[in-house]
């Protein structure tokens, strides 16, 4: 699975690092490319698990697009 996520609430490099760490710590994520406001994630983790990890980091997933 590869997906692009639009994430609200991110505004700086610290936000990027928090989301990046949350995704890379999630079992099943093999790759995560995070920028302010978006992330491209690859791996076997479910979309729900990815959204929950981002939510736990303090941000909201506004849109998910499988690519």
ZIKA-V55910 format. One record per residue. RES is the residue in one letter. OMEGA is omega in whole degrees, 0 to 359 (* if undefined). BURIAL is I if it has 24 or more other C-alpha atoms within 12 Angstrom, else O. D_CENTER is the distance of its C-alpha to the mean C-alpha in Angstrom with 1 decimal. Layout:
res = (RES;RES)
omega = (OMEGA;OMEGA)
burial = (BURIAL;BURIAL)
d_center = (D_CENTER;D_CENTER)
This chain:
res = (X;X;X;X;X;X;X;X;X;X;X;X;X;X;X;X;X;X;X;X;X;X;X;X;X;X;X;X;X;X;X;X;X;X;X;X;X;X;X;X;X;X;X;X;X;X;X;X;X;X;X;X;X;X;X;X;X;X;X;X;X;X;X;X;X;X;X)
omega = (173;183;173;181;173;188;178;177;180;182;186;179;177;178;179;182;179;180;179;179;180;181;182;176;184;179;179;176;180;181;176;176;188;173;177;176;180;176;171;187;176;175;183;179;179;177;180;179;179;179;179;179;179;177;179;177;176;183;183;174;182;185;176;179;177;182;*)
burial = (O;I;I;I;I;I;I;I;O;I;O;O;O;O;I;I;O;I;I;I;I;I;I;I;O;I;O;O;I;O;I;I;I;I;I;I;I;I;I;I;I;I;O;O;I;O;I;O;O;I;I;O;I;I;O;O;I;O;I;I;I;O;O;O;O;O;O)
d_center = (13.2;11.3;9.2;8.3;6.4;8.4;7.6;10.9;12.4;11.2;14.5;14.9;14.3;14.0;11.1;9.4;10.7;9.6;5.9;6.9;9.3;7.5;5.6;9.0;11.0;9.9;12.8;12.6;9.7;12.0;10.2;7.1;8.3;7.0;9.6;10.7;9.6;7.3;5.1;7.0;6.5;9.9;11.8;13.5;11.1;11.5;9.4;10.8;9.8;6.1;6.9;9.2;7.4;5.5;9.1;10.8;9.6;11.3;9.2;9.5;7.9;11.0;11.0;9.8;12.0;12.8;14.2)
